[in-house]
Amino acid sequence: MASIPTSAARPAQVLPVSLLTDFDISLFQAGKHYRLYQKLGCHLDTYENQEGAYFAVWAPYAEQVSVIGTCNNWQAGVHPLFPRWDQSGIWEGFIPRVKAGDLYKYQIRSRDGEVLYKGDPYAFHWETRPKTASIAWPLDYAWHDQEWMQHRKQYNDLKSPFSVYEVHLGSWRRPDPNNHEVFYSYRQIADQLVPYVKEMGFTHVELMPVMEHPFDGSWGYQITGYFAPTSRYGTPQDFMYMIDQFHQAGIGVILDWVPSHFPGDAHGLFRFDGSHVYEYADMRKGFQKDWNSYIFNYARNEVRSFLLSNAVYWLDLYHADGLRVDAVASMIYLDYSRKQGEWIPNDRGGRENLEAISLLQELNTIVYEQYPDTQTIAEESTAFYGVSKPVYLGGLGFGMKWMMGWMNDTLEYFKTDPYFRQFHHDQLTFSLVYAFSENFMLPLSHDEVVHGKSPMIYKMPGDDWQKFANLRLLYAYMFTHPGSKLLFMGNEFAQTSEWNFKRELDWYLLQYQPHQGMQQLIKQLNALYRNQTALHETQFMPIGFEWIDIGDRQHSIFIYSRHEINGYRKLLIALNMTPVPRMNYEIGMPENSSWREILNTDHPDFGGSGVLNPGTYQTQQQLCKGKPYQLTIHLPPLGAVIMERIA
């Protein structure tokens, strides 16, 4: 550490020390500092043989900033920080005898005389809610995931299988299912969740936001501690251990990341120094009424440095394999969820937030430059151009984008009574019109099983048998449709209640065969997706998909093929969307070939009726539906047949 000059007398307890160089400040003020977590916040260290902590906080409108906490029995004014002489708005200093576990906040007096008590925006650890103090904490950890990190490029590649299990850590399992105030630790969760995800065959987990947040009911999407995994489940090292265990099991970890908005809690970022530091000052840009939260000021370079550093932080120190960026549409449109007169056009008169767009482009540029073996995924619900196109082509630069249109059309189709599906045929075929315009991930996420939308199983029409058959059919369609996959926890065994963050999943359902069968099907679909190159190598390429027959509207039958780049390994998928079995169904084929069935959702092991296609099936040279060859197979009721070409 280097001493900084000062002419004013200071209390002996605070030493004039700085970790920041002039270059750091210039990068910070230019919005180009990507590792601010190394310089701002609380850093345990030794200075002139004294153990303690260096503190640095950005509060440009402050008249005075003091550290209060364990180190001074929460007495104001004992440890005032030094304002930097360079007009950066940063206050800093070294306080001896601060140790790991000490609590602290910043007492900030604004230029208007207002006194605020704020947590540290860069704190690595926080008290567990409802307490709100930051905690001095080191981030040392001995990782054991070297093999994963060395080879993860192949696992996170866009040509590799990418099947994601979306998890809310607090409600996957609970020590006491009836007490929502008690949680398993990160380490205890790892001991249960890692082998389960491995057994189910998912390639990745996506964790709903783990960054510190004050309100459980926000599910983590209202963050106050952007640089701290929530202490609900333990320490930062405990969280590192969990990621480490996933990696050692060959499973990638995607973190939900929320750069779109933050809550107005008194200890958080809102009006941090008595002024609008992190948020837009004009509430037509700065307030998000849907979530009663505040929008980051993407035009302010210091805020851009904060957000970009935060993204890099999780990839750097926590070995995250990617970031799923929440609510991108709310960032890029100034009129998002706003009526006329409630928003301000950009400088060109348009509705796009050009500052947010440039931030996202810079985010993806940085991530893929510094961590090319990771992925960024956009939760973006509009037709905005080029979300997953490279920045140099004018895109946002994400690796993947959630395919919200597919999700909406598919669920609407499957909610329809099978008799009437013949009139909604295009709802399923339409997604292939635009399926390759982006690198799409197919999501059946937490958003589809909350707020009265019903669990997946009860979206399905018919009696109990038909509900399960429909859901098995939907999953087979999802796993054979182009694109990567995401399935929310509980969906894999047909949870019968809506997701509730206060309760664990309905694991007791697995004593019943239909739920066991659903779980077994997901295992088989994951294995199929991983092992069949035709399903993942070309998942974002039009050359990997071909419609074979979409003309049988009357019987609601869809037939298509998936294949590798070289075209040799090929799968044939036939979907029967009605409860009527179609025996000896004739399919027009473009070539002479032999086939065998490798998965059938009507198999008794999954809870089906057993209309199967055993053995080998050979096409016949006979004109059929405009094609030179004919393949004859059985199509089960509300079932999917997946066949592999063997010659």
Secondary structure, 3 states (H helix, E strand, C coil): CEECCCCCCCCCCCECEECCCHHHHHHHHHCCCCCHHHCCEEEEEEECCEEEEEEEEECCCEEEEEEEEHHHCCCCCCCECEECCCCCCEEEEEEECCCCCCEEEEEEEECCCCEEEECCCCCCEECCCCCCCEECCCCCCCCCCHHHHHHHHHHCCCCCCCEEEEECHHHHCCCCCCCCCCCCCHHHHHHHHHHHHHHHCCCEEEECCCEECCCHHHCCCCCCEEEEECHHHCCHHHHHHHHHHHHHCCCEEEEEECCCCECCCCCCCCCCCCCCCCECCCHHHHEECCCCEECECCCCHHHHHHHHHHHHHHHHCCCCCEEEECCHHHHHECCCCCCCCCCCCCCCCCCECHHHHHHHHHHHHHHHHHCCCCEEEECCCCCCCCCCCCHHHCCCCCCEEECHHHHHHHHHHHHCCHHHHHHHCHHHHCHHHHCCCCCEEEEECHHHHCCCCCCHHHHCCCCHHHHHHHHHHHHHHHHHCCCEEEEECCHHHCCCCCCCCCCCCCHHHHHCHHHHHHHHHHHHHHHHHHHCHHHHCCCCCHHHEEEEECCCCCCCEEEEEEECCCCCCEEEEEEECCCCCEEEEEEEECCCCEEEEEEECCCHHHCCCCCCCCCEEECEEEEECCEEEEEEEEECCCEEEEEEECC
